[in-house]
Amino acid sequence: MAAEAAGSGGGSPASARRRLRIISGHLRGSPRAAGQEALSPSPCKAQGGSAGPAAGSIPKKRQEILKWNGWGYNDSKFIFNKKGQAEFTGKRYRLGGMVLPTFKEWIEKTFGASLEHKTTSRASLNVNDVPPPIVNEEFLQDLRATKISYSQDAEDRVFRAHGHCLHEIFVLREGMFKRIPDVVVWPVCHEDVVKIVELACKHNLCIIPFGGGTSVSSALECPEEEKRTIVSLDTSQMNRILWIDEKNLTACVEAGIIGQDLEKQLSESGFCTGHEPDSMEFSSLGGWVATRASGMKKNIYGNIEDLVIHIKMVTPRGIVEKNCQVPRMSTGPDIHHFIMGSEGTLGVVTEVTIKIRPLPEYQKYGSVVFPNFERGVACLREVAKQRCAPASIRLVDNAQFQFGHALKPQVASIFTSFLDGLKKFYITKFKGFDPNILCVATLLFEGDREKVLQHEKQVYDIATKFGGLAAGEDNGQRGYMLTFVIAYLRDLGLDYYVIGESFETSVPWDRVLDLCRNVKERIVRECKEKGVQFAPFSTCRVTQTYDAGACVYFYFAFNYRGISDPIHVYEEIERAAREEILANGGSLSHHHGVGKLRKRWMKESISDVGLGMLRSVKEYVDPNNIFGNKNLL
Amino acid sequence: ETFAVGNVFSNCSIKELTSKKRDEFEDILEERRLSSDLRYAMKCYTPVIYKGLSPCKPNAIKSVVLQSEQVQYVIKQLAKEMGESPDIIQEEAMEILDEMGHSMQLGTVRFFAFTLSKIFKQLFQRVCVNEEGMQRLQRAIQEHPVVLLPSHRSYVDFLMLSYLLYTYDLALPVIAAGIDFLGMKIVGELLRRAGAFFMRRSFGGNRLYWAVFAEYVKTMLRNGYAPIEFFLEGTRSRTAKTLTPKFGLLSIVMEPFFKREVFDTYLVPISISYERILEESLYAYELLGVPKPKESTSGLLKARRILSDNFGTIHIYVGQPVSLRTLASGRINLCPYNLVPRHLPQKPTEDIQEFVSDVAYKMELLQIENMVLSPWVLVAAVLLQNLPAIDFELLIEKTVWLKGLTQTFGGFIEWPDNLCAKKAVMSGLTLHSNIARLVDGHVVLNDKGIEDGAVGEIVFKRALVILMCSTYRNQLLNVFVRPSLVALALQMTRSFRKEEVYSSFSFLRDIFSDEFIFFPGISLKDFEEGCFLLTKCDAIQTTQQEIYPTDKGSVVVSFLSAMFRPFVEGYQLIFRYLSKETKEAFTEKQFVPGVRNFVFQLLEKGATQCYEALSSDMQKNALAALVQLGAVKKKKIVHRKHTKCCCKSPAMSLC
């Protein structure tokens, strides 16, 4: 996503705006003029049933523009063209339409995969496989009376039965979920949600809130043993900005809005939230709150818990909210912290007041090459110590650096390729960096032009002390682009017997290196023990820096030819990797959340009493387990 | 009673006992006898190294240690407490490091390679090594930091091991050696340059020393600088019986893994067995209370006359590297390590202490399992049960019988395929002519010159030879201990009820817990193993409730109990001494000479034949067991260690 700001113009003051414009470019078709309408704090009743929501980038029928069995937009994917070269389709991303000449070789070398060995997904959803809905007719009658839009269509239901864990995608390609939502409802405002929750309590139903559907913690999976009607409460139609308060720099927004729409609409008024999780094209504000999300530029703007001023949540017990919109208060434990990270177990977040900032004047990418990962981590630590981290600073290990290289598009001119060669010569021969050991940090600066340049110098000076060499804006930019595009790669891998996933943790500074090394090693070992024929791709990057530690992100993929139950093997290895993380002093999760995937470690993570505290909140707020997605606890 | 069994820890399962597969041996001296030692010493030496090694000179290690957060933290702490300048303490730390640190040099290694070749060829007939073990070790060294854990019977152990690794082009180990070696002029420094680092014998109270020492060892381990070698037994076993393990160094080398500073650590048990131990007579004197000569260079030079003697064959069995990670999996709660900065000194939790102890015992049991037993060991065992003399033919017959029994019990006997029993026994007698000899078709102890002299002198000389001889029998004991204690229990109990036999067994196992090596806390499993082995050789039959000896089994049962009788009788004497001869309280220092005199007098009077009770090793073990059982209490009294004694029942029931 960060791909969009044009390479040559990365330093231009207009780049920030351009970046946002390109985010909006992801929109399909021309957006309806929604601004004015959305900016009025009118209650939704006034708009009537049909005129409700603002036009979002993702339609109600998500499958119209999103893949039903993979990541992202239908028109954007990696393919091998007729010449056998890799290519990324579509026009949404900077990489779109480009040929990636070295990518095929990289895949073959890294995974031992071959283009001749292909698996294919089912072409479309087989409606006959879909479990029949468990319908409560009385509930449907009541629901119709509210005029809230709903659907029992198989495609709609299946689409909301999963997130994007590997096993979920695998099921979509080759099987069917045992349990899926029975009804999908689309409230358009807070009041609609209140009505739905009341009905659910009245008829004893199970509600599973659905935002952007980008969960990677099995949070959206329906509990198989759930006998009640499962209602998928899709918040996507609650997507208006209710008001903007320029004096206090806050905006009140409906929780269903997705990241790209939020930024696009705020930018029209000259503002942004600056909250950019990697999933921001699809994930929703309510989802961020429910999972304690973290954004790429948190160094300037903060994580979701720093951004949120006020939350309104509908629970079976009633509505929970504060009585004022203040920066801080001392009124006992912060109730927001029961809500943030509650993962849909307590209620539905309907409206959020969030901090906003004027759009930055200037944006600049950058990158630094380090002789090895150790030096790179030491540099990031120093940057954090001096509290001068740019909007984003990330350090990728050597494997990921090479991976990034494999995604380099065909160069346009002989001159560029000559320059690339020269750069490579300078770094490897003249400076003596080993291309199989060196690693790269990518940087993103944001703010006043002058301050950015000053800041840039400060960071590069520190990097020099750790043996770092400035490696240009282009490399930095490509690094960020990868983040958005990498999610599409898994679908390509799945076609060629390669499965993979990412996972993350946070860890104190002094343990970063040990944790990275041990987790990667553990993955390699587990693969070997479980009979994986070819050494796995196991790589990491440090993606966030804090005063006391860092967030580390792992990618892990392997070629599963010759293994009868690849998903099971995959899950066992991921589990082992998580055990390893915990043994190395890492956290259960930095921002993906717990869901059902990581529940088994909750007790160990927060102690018996801690778990009991959370349970008692759940018992009070939702005694009948209406919000029965079984996440977290 | 039920026990959680089946973890990776408890001894090998009963099934494995019988189907142990062991590697073949190669004689490394053979090559040395054929080609030039000089060329061998000057050969191109490019050992395989740990994949994560960051190369580093010995002196650089020292400064890394000195600058480490761990050491700096303790320095600051002490400075604050004592009101001293940190610089002074830092200086002190530097001195400790200089005293401790090795300074391995290839030149010295080559010097040793040359001289040791000459010496070893002179002393030993063969030095046999399992090559597969060396290959496994080579792979292990590349993968993870390696800790070598050899058995310790002789000073030859660590020289031989380094020599071996040099021969096989493996990274030379750094070796934890006692500080006493530094007392030897030149030799101490030579050892230092060959990779020895030196630790003080006791430094429990000295926090600075502990911090520096621990960090020094851990730094070498983390860097993968070289395999680290130390002796779990802490000192040379004077009795050839494995000593109970010491935990200090082991817990130090395990810590980097607990703190996840390394991915894994390999522990490699190594069994070094001597057909004839270089120090055999020295040990016997020491056990009898004639003090060990201080390590000195002149002493070493005097000892060179042994060069003209023949010490037979050495067998070195390099065991399967054991992954610490595998051992720890599912057992260790790492939370305590996650909640405290890793550089702070931290007392290990009970969990961890128990784990360290289990690992130590496990490693010693693995050493025992692969100890090679020579025919002479069997001869010694038979001979000691047939004093003063045994018919030569009968000795051969019984030796062959014992060979079968030993193999049934899983003992690892090296008996050359085509060697007839007579020749094997003869060759043992020849090699050990200082202990036993053949006179008129009878084999007797070699106690020449005993007849004349005062009674006391006769007893002393006889004790010397018996203790030397028992050193060889002792090599069998840890293989035999489980079935033998069942046999003893059967005799003690005079009942066939399983429960009662087990309770006697359990009691014996507790009493002898310092004498023999038992994995902690699996008494029932040991009992079952003992019963299984006895059943296997048709010595007993078991039903659901009962155990009884078979008719033809009585030979085995009485042999086994006779084998352990010196211990039973010895402990009885020691207990008798404690209950009758001591006051309410006594010091540890008084104890050993006290028992020795007591037993000595009994021997002079002919009131006992238990010469082995003179062994200070047995005396100390017995006392330690009594302390553990709570029959004796240990109290520290200011300035002096005091042991208070209260002689109470259960222990006394043996009398």
Boltz contact constraints between the chains, C-beta under 6 A:
constraints:
  - contact:
      token1: [A, 514]
      token2: [B, 260]
      max_distance: 6.0
  - contact:
      token1: [A, 514]
      token2: [B, 261]
      max_distance: 6.0
  - contact:
      token1: [A, 518]
      token2: [B, 260]
      max_distance: 6.0
  - contact:
      token1: [A, 518]
      token2: [B, 263]
      max_distance: 6.0
  - contact:
      token1: [A, 521]
      token2: [B, 263]
      max_distance: 6.0
  - contact:
      token1: [A, 583]
      token2: [B, 334]
      max_distance: 6.0
  - contact:
      token1: [A, 584]
      token2: [B, 260]
      max_distance: 6.0
  - contact:
      token1: [A, 585]
      token2: [B, 338]
      max_distance: 6.0
